[in-house]
């Protein structure tokens, strides 16, 4: 039996490559005669650059940038001499800051702008940037600042990027701004617009530390900021699907930088040519840290299943946990969704035992499939 293994990472537990290795080990332990083909996957979130690195035959390079709070850090992205692939989570990621220390009101996307400039300086002609996992909600104000745009209040005092500054902008100075001349692709499955009840603040703000009673005001401030950007650059960021991604970074990249958006999972599958192996395989196994209703919105298992369906191949998902609405994922045509959690345990225990649990689950699933094929 030929098995295609196409797994996402298990956040905080395994990278996508490590997950694929563990699944393969379980399969071959159950039946050494099987053939496995591994495709580490990502959907535009944390780890996207590392997954793309092998696909574009590049290497991970290091750049000096800052995190969401202005602290100097080293971040990494994939580069092959002409194509750069980065994810915003590598410098302004939500998980980079302990929950008790997060302050979304002052968090900024400035570091992402520095990373983009670094890629341009190296000679990149094309940039793929994954927007998942960000810890900011500044409307991309920080990126604009990194590219020379200055923001002033009504007293002509220069403002630092961040939510608090959105409402204070009286005018913007773009005289030093130079739009990147490279092709930019936004790898993101989010279709939410910048503003409103389905926008950046209301939908994604809570996970970044924004309280419910703050959201109305912040969404209003974001609208004021949108108006200033429109006056300055003659573009309405809110009209773009995906403009609400990464706290509004999507709006700046799509509207001001004229990037184009593509779902991260479909972009990766186009690039790694996984379809050629799915065509003649017997089974596809995918996986992710938690399978729930959100999986249906462009996550790795959803994208993998869509591709497998084109060739009539069965798909099984191995998940670290099953969350609310995971049953909805069966609508994709998957034949099985299984969790590695076989007993009650703490979160830290689940992370520590995750790799061996995943391997054991792959072993059991292989025995089941082999038995049904007899």
ChimeraX attribute file (.defattr): number of C-alpha atoms within 10 A of each C-alpha:
attribute: neighborCount
match mode: 1-to-1
recipient: residues
	/A:1	14
	/A:2	16
	/A:3	21
	/A:4	27
	/A:5	27
	/A:6	27
	/A:7	31
	/A:8	30
	/A:9	26
	/A:10	21
	/A:11	16
	/A:12	12
	/A:13	18
	/A:14	19
	/A:15	21
	/A:16	26
	/A:17	18
	/A:18	17
	/A:19	30
	/A:20	28
	/A:21	20
	/A:22	22
	/A:23	30
	/A:24	24
	/A:25	20
	/A:26	23
	/A:27	25
	/A:28	16
	/A:29	18
	/A:30	19
	/A:31	15
	/A:32	10
	/A:33	11
	/A:34	14
	/A:35	15
	/A:36	21
	/A:37	16
	/A:38	20
	/A:39	24
	/A:40	25
	/A:41	33
	/A:42	31
	/A:43	27
	/A:44	34
	/A:45	25
	/A:46	25
	/A:47	25
	/A:48	33
	/A:49	27
	/A:50	24
	/A:51	24
	/A:52	26
	/A:53	20
	/A:54	15
	/A:55	17
	/A:56	18
	/A:57	12
	/A:58	19
	/A:59	18
	/A:60	19
	/A:61	14
	/A:62	14
	/A:63	17
	/A:64	14
	/A:65	21
	/A:66	22
	/A:67	25
	/A:68	28
	/A:69	19
	/A:70	15
	/A:71	10
	/A:72	13
	/A:73	13
	/A:74	14
	/A:75	23
	/A:76	20
	/A:77	25
	/A:78	28
	/A:79	26
	/A:80	16
	/A:81	16
	/A:82	15
	/A:83	22
	/A:84	30
	/A:85	30
	/A:86	32
	/A:87	30
	/A:88	32
	/A:89	26
	/A:90	27
	/A:91	28
	/A:92	28
	/A:93	22
	/A:94	23
	/A:95	17
	/A:96	16
	/A:97	15
	/A:98	8
	/A:99	12
	/A:100	7
	/A:101	8
	/A:102	20
	/A:103	16
	/A:104	23
	/A:105	19
	/A:106	18
	/A:107	23
	/A:108	29
	/A:109	35
	/A:110	28
	/A:111	27
	/A:112	29
	/A:113	20
	/A:114	21
	/A:115	27
	/A:116	23
	/A:117	18
	/A:118	17
	/A:119	25
	/A:120	19
	/A:121	9
	/A:122	12
	/A:123	15
	/A:124	20
	/A:125	16
	/A:126	19
	/A:127	23
	/A:128	27
	/A:129	27
	/A:130	32
	/A:131	29
	/A:132	24
	/A:133	23
	/A:134	27
	/A:135	30
	/A:136	32
	/A:137	29
	/A:138	30
	/A:139	32
	/A:140	27
	/A:141	27
	/A:142	26
	/A:143	25
	/A:144	27
	/A:145	23
	/A:146	20
	/A:147	19
	/A:148	15
	/A:149	17
	/A:150	22
	/A:151	24
	/A:152	17
	/A:153	16
	/A:154	10
	/A:155	8
	/A:156	11
	/A:157	12
	/A:158	15
	/A:159	16
	/A:160	18
	/A:161	25
	/A:162	24
	/A:163	23
	/A:164	17
	/A:165	21
	/A:166	27
	/A:167	17
	/A:168	18
	/A:169	21
	/A:170	16
	/A:171	18
	/A:172	17
	/A:173	13
	/A:174	16
	/A:175	9
	/A:176	11
	/A:177	14
	/A:178	12
	/A:179	12
	/A:180	15
	/A:181	11
	/A:182	16
	/A:183	15
	/A:184	23
	/A:185	22
	/A:186	25
	/A:187	30
	/A:188	26
	/A:189	23
	/A:190	23
	/A:191	18
	/A:192	22
	/A:193	22
	/A:194	31
	/A:195	24
	/A:196	19
	/A:197	14
	/A:198	14
	/A:199	22
	/A:200	29
	/A:201	33
	/A:202	21
	/A:203	17
	/A:204	21
	/A:205	22
	/A:206	14
	/A:207	14
	/A:208	22
	/A:209	18
	/A:210	19
	/A:211	12
	/A:212	11
	/A:213	8
	/A:214	13
	/A:215	19
	/A:216	14
	/A:217	12
	/A:218	23
	/A:219	21
	/A:220	16
	/A:221	20
	/A:222	26
	/A:223	20
	/A:224	17
	/A:225	23
	/A:226	23
	/A:227	17
	/A:228	20
	/A:229	21
	/A:230	16
	/A:231	13
	/A:232	14
	/A:233	14
	/A:234	12
	/A:235	18
	/A:236	18
	/A:237	29
	/A:238	25
	/A:239	14
	/A:240	18
	/A:241	17
	/A:242	29
	/A:243	30
	/A:244	31
	/A:245	31
	/A:246	32
	/A:247	27
	/A:248	31
	/A:249	31
	/A:250	35
	/A:251	29
	/A:252	26
	/A:253	23
	/A:254	24
	/A:255	22
	/A:256	20
	/A:257	18
	/A:258	16
	/A:259	20
	/A:260	16
	/A:261	24
	/A:262	19
	/A:263	21
	/A:264	29
	/A:265	25
	/A:266	21
	/A:267	19
	/A:268	23
	/A:269	18
	/A:270	10
	/A:271	12
	/A:272	16
	/A:273	12
	/A:274	19
	/A:275	17
	/A:276	9
	/A:277	16
	/A:278	24
	/A:279	15
	/A:280	13
	/A:281	20
	/A:282	16
	/A:283	19
	/A:284	24
	/A:285	26
	/A:286	27
	/A:287	30
	/A:288	26
	/A:289	23
	/A:290	19
	/A:291	27
	/A:292	17
	/A:293	15
	/A:294	16
	/A:295	19
	/A:296	19
	/A:297	14
	/A:298	20
	/A:299	24
	/A:300	25
	/A:301	31
	/A:302	24
	/A:303	22
	/A:304	28
	/A:305	24
	/A:306	18
	/A:307	17
	/A:308	23
	/A:309	16
	/A:310	11
	/A:311	13
	/A:312	15
	/A:313	18
	/A:314	17
	/A:315	24
	/A:316	20
	/A:317	25
	/A:318	26
	/A:319	25
	/A:320	24
	/A:321	18
	/A:322	19
	/A:323	14
	/A:324	11
	/A:325	13
	/A:326	17
	/A:327	13
	/A:328	14
	/A:329	21
	/A:330	13
	/A:331	10
	/A:332	16
	/A:333	17
	/A:334	21
	/A:335	11
	/A:336	14
	/A:337	19
	/A:338	18
	/A:339	19
	/A:340	22
	/A:341	17
	/A:342	11
	/A:343	7
	/A:344	8
	/A:345	11
	/A:346	9
	/A:347	8
	/A:348	11
	/A:349	10
	/A:350	19
	/A:351	18
	/A:352	14
	/A:353	14
	/A:354	22
	/A:355	21
	/A:356	15
	/A:357	21
	/A:358	24
	/A:359	22
	/A:360	20
	/A:361	23
	/A:362	25
	/A:363	21
	/A:364	16
	/A:365	20
	/A:366	21
	/A:367	17
	/A:368	12
	/A:369	12
	/A:370	13
	/A:371	9
	/A:372	8
	/A:373	8
	/A:374	5
